[in-house]
C-alpha cells in the first residue's frame, strides 16, 4: 500500500513540474534585446537612446518603446536569419528599430514583412542586418 502511495506521489509531482510550461523555443535568441545602434547603408550611424527593444518569444515578436506603446507581430526564426510580419503598422514608428520603407510608402501599412540576417550572436550581444542593408546592434537586456 505504501508503495502505491509513493508511485502516485511521484506521478503527481512529475505532472505538476512538467505541465503547461513553455520554455524558450530559440535558446539565447529568445528574450528582450535593447537597440544600441542602427547603421544605414550610406554609413550613417544612429546611437539609440536605449528606449527601444526587440522582445522575441517562441513565434512572436514585440517591438517595445520604453514607457510607451508596442507593436506585436509574427516571427519565423532559423539559426542564421528570421522574418518579422506586422499588421496595420505605422511605417514611421518602425524606423526606431531599423526598419525603413521608401518615402512613397503609405504611412500605415496593412501588412509589412521584414527579413533579417543574424551576423553575430551570443548570450549578451547580437548584430542583425536587414535585406535593405540596415545593421542593428543589440544587447540582451
C-alpha positions in Angstrom: 0.0 0.0 0.0 2.8 2.4 0.9 4.4 1.6 -2.5 1.3 2.6 -4.3 1.1 6.0 -2.5 4.8 6.6 -3.3 4.3 5.9 -7.0 1.2 8.1 -7.0 3.0 10.9 -5.3 5.9 10.7 -7.8 3.5 10.7 -10.7 1.7 13.8 -9.4 5.0 15.7 -8.9 6.1 14.7 -12.4 2.9 16.0 -14.0 3.0 19.2 -11.9 6.6 20.0 -12.8 6.3 19.2 -16.5 2.9 20.5 -17.5 1.9 23.8 -19.2 5.4 25.2 -19.2 6.6 26.6 -22.5 10.3 27.2 -22.5 12.2 29.4 -24.8 12.0 27.9 -28.3 15.1 29.5 -29.7 17.7 29.4 -26.9 19.5 32.7 -26.2 17.9 34.4 -29.1 14.7 34.5 -27.1 14.2 37.3 -24.6 14.4 41.1 -24.6 17.1 42.8 -26.7 17.9 46.6 -26.4 18.7 48.5 -29.5 22.2 50.1 -29.2 23.0 51.4 -32.7 21.4 51.5 -36.1 23.8 51.8 -39.1 22.3 52.7 -42.5 23.9 51.6 -45.9 25.1 55.2 -46.5 27.3 55.0 -43.4 25.0 57.0 -41.1 25.3 55.7 -37.6 22.5 56.4 -35.1 23.1 55.7 -31.5 19.9 54.7 -29.7 18.7 56.5 -26.6 18.2 52.9 -25.2 14.4 53.2 -25.2 13.8 50.6 -28.0 13.6 46.9 -27.5 13.0 43.7 -29.6 11.3 41.1 -27.5 11.4 37.6 -29.0 9.4 34.7 -27.5 8.6 31.5 -29.4 7.0 32.6 -32.7 6.1 36.2 -31.6 8.0 39.5 -31.6 7.1 42.6 -29.7 8.7 45.9 -30.6 8.6 47.9 -27.4 9.3 51.5 -26.7 10.1 52.1 -23.1 7.2 53.6 -21.3 5.0 53.8 -24.4 3.2 51.6 -26.9 4.3 48.5 -28.5 3.8 46.5 -31.7 3.3 42.8 -31.8 4.0 40.6 -34.9 4.7 37.1 -36.1 8.2 35.7 -36.3 9.7 32.9 -38.3 13.1 32.0 -36.9 16.0 30.0 -38.3 19.5 29.7 -36.8 21.0 32.4 -39.1 18.0 34.6 -40.0 14.5 35.5 -39.2 11.5 37.3 -40.7 9.0 39.5 -38.9 5.4 40.2 -40.0 3.3 43.1 -38.7 -0.2 44.1 -39.5 -1.7 47.7 -39.5 1.6 49.3 -38.5 2.9 52.8 -38.9 6.0 53.0 -41.2 7.4 55.9 -39.2 7.1 54.0 -35.9 9.2 51.0 -37.2 12.1 53.2 -38.1 13.1 53.3 -34.4 14.0 49.6 -34.7 16.0 50.0 -38.0 13.1 49.1 -40.4 12.5 51.6 -43.2 10.3 52.0 -46.2 10.5 54.3 -49.2 9.1 57.8 -48.8 6.4 56.8 -51.3 5.1 54.1 -48.9 1.8 54.9 -47.1 2.0 56.0 -43.5 0.1 52.9 -42.3 0.7 49.5 -43.9 -1.9 46.7 -43.8 0.9 44.2 -43.7 4.7 44.6 -43.5 7.3 41.8 -43.7 11.0 42.4 -43.0 13.8 39.8 -43.1 17.0 40.0 -41.0 20.2 38.0 -41.1 21.9 37.3 -37.8 25.6 38.4 -38.3 26.8 37.8 -34.8 25.1 36.4 -31.7 26.0 35.2 -28.2 24.0 35.3 -25.0 24.6 39.0 -24.4 25.2 40.6 -27.8 23.6 40.4 -31.3 24.1 42.1 -34.7 21.4 41.8 -37.3 21.2 43.1 -40.9 18.0 43.7 -42.8 17.7 43.0 -46.6 17.8 46.8 -47.1 21.4 46.7 -45.6 20.5 48.3 -42.3 22.6 46.9 -39.4 21.2 46.9 -35.9 23.4 46.2 -32.9 21.6 44.9 -29.8 22.4 43.8 -26.3 20.5 41.3 -24.1 18.5 43.2 -21.5 
